[in-house]
Amino acid sequence: MKLSPTIKRKTGEGGSLYGSVTAMDIAEFLVAHKVDIDKRKIQLDEPIKSVGEYQVSIRLHREVSVPIKVIVESENEPETEPEKESEDAS
């Protein structure tokens, strides 16, 4: 199974986040998708503070780490919403 957490947050100008994405946010996403992982196993040097794609390692064992791609997107993108509604109306 390949899972890339996609986390949406409110953003300001230039794609900077109001707040940040932490190991706890990533762990909560994974648990919600039936992957039970302790937030302490997620190796995040510092909280993510802007939109984009990030490589994050999950330490499964002392000598085994698995990289995953974490995608951080903006919550406030009104351009995509009307398109979805017009497709549903058809």
Contacts in CASP RR format, 6 or more apart in sequence:
PFRMAT RR
TARGET T0000
AUTHOR 0000-0000-0000
METHOD contacts of the structure
MODEL  1
MKLSPTIKRKTGEGGSLYGSVTAMDIAEFLVAHKVDIDKRKIQLDEPIKS
VGEYQVSIRLHREVSVPIKVIVESENEPETEPEKESEDAS
3 30 0 8 1.000
3 33 0 8 1.000
3 35 0 8 1.000
3 68 0 8 1.000
4 68 0 8 1.000
4 69 0 8 1.000
4 70 0 8 1.000
4 71 0 8 1.000
5 26 0 8 1.000
5 29 0 8 1.000
5 30 0 8 1.000
5 33 0 8 1.000
5 68 0 8 1.000
5 70 0 8 1.000
5 71 0 8 1.000
6 29 0 8 1.000
6 71 0 8 1.000
6 72 0 8 1.000
6 73 0 8 1.000
7 21 0 8 1.000
7 25 0 8 1.000
7 26 0 8 1.000
7 29 0 8 1.000
7 70 0 8 1.000
7 71 0 8 1.000
7 72 0 8 1.000
7 73 0 8 1.000
8 72 0 8 1.000
8 73 0 8 1.000
8 74 0 8 1.000
8 75 0 8 1.000
9 17 0 8 1.000
9 18 0 8 1.000
9 19 0 8 1.000
9 21 0 8 1.000
9 51 0 8 1.000
9 72 0 8 1.000
9 73 0 8 1.000
9 74 0 8 1.000
9 75 0 8 1.000
10 17 0 8 1.000
10 18 0 8 1.000
10 74 0 8 1.000
10 75 0 8 1.000
10 76 0 8 1.000
11 17 0 8 1.000
11 18 0 8 1.000
11 50 0 8 1.000
11 51 0 8 1.000
11 74 0 8 1.000
11 75 0 8 1.000
11 76 0 8 1.000
12 18 0 8 1.000
12 76 0 8 1.000
14 50 0 8 1.000
15 50 0 8 1.000
15 51 0 8 1.000
15 74 0 8 1.000
16 49 0 8 1.000
16 50 0 8 1.000
17 48 0 8 1.000
17 49 0 8 1.000
17 50 0 8 1.000
17 51 0 8 1.000
17 72 0 8 1.000
19 47 0 8 1.000
19 49 0 8 1.000
20 47 0 8 1.000
20 48 0 8 1.000
20 49 0 8 1.000
21 47 0 8 1.000
21 48 0 8 1.000
21 49 0 8 1.000
21 70 0 8 1.000
21 72 0 8 1.000
22 44 0 8 1.000
22 47 0 8 1.000
22 48 0 8 1.000
23 39 0 8 1.000
23 40 0 8 1.000
23 42 0 8 1.000
23 44 0 8 1.000
24 39 0 8 1.000
26 39 0 8 1.000
26 42 0 8 1.000
26 44 0 8 1.000
26 56 0 8 1.000
26 70 0 8 1.000
27 37 0 8 1.000
27 38 0 8 1.000
27 39 0 8 1.000
27 42 0 8 1.000
30 36 0 8 1.000
30 37 0 8 1.000
31 37 0 8 1.000
37 58 0 8 1.000
41 58 0 8 1.000
41 59 0 8 1.000
41 60 0 8 1.000
42 56 0 8 1.000
42 57 0 8 1.000
42 58 0 8 1.000
42 59 0 8 1.000
43 56 0 8 1.000
43 57 0 8 1.000
43 58 0 8 1.000
43 59 0 8 1.000
43 65 0 8 1.000
44 56 0 8 1.000
48 54 0 8 1.000
48 70 0 8 1.000
48 72 0 8 1.000
50 72 0 8 1.000
51 72 0 8 1.000
51 73 0 8 1.000
51 74 0 8 1.000
52 71 0 8 1.000
52 72 0 8 1.000
52 73 0 8 1.000
53 69 0 8 1.000
53 70 0 8 1.000
53 71 0 8 1.000
53 72 0 8 1.000
54 69 0 8 1.000
54 70 0 8 1.000
54 71 0 8 1.000
54 72 0 8 1.000
55 67 0 8 1.000
55 68 0 8 1.000
55 69 0 8 1.000
55 70 0 8 1.000
56 67 0 8 1.000
56 68 0 8 1.000
56 69 0 8 1.000
56 70 0 8 1.000
57 65 0 8 1.000
57 66 0 8 1.000
57 67 0 8 1.000
57 68 0 8 1.000
58 65 0 8 1.000
58 66 0 8 1.000
58 67 0 8 1.000
58 68 0 8 1.000
59 65 0 8 1.000
60 66 0 8 1.000
END
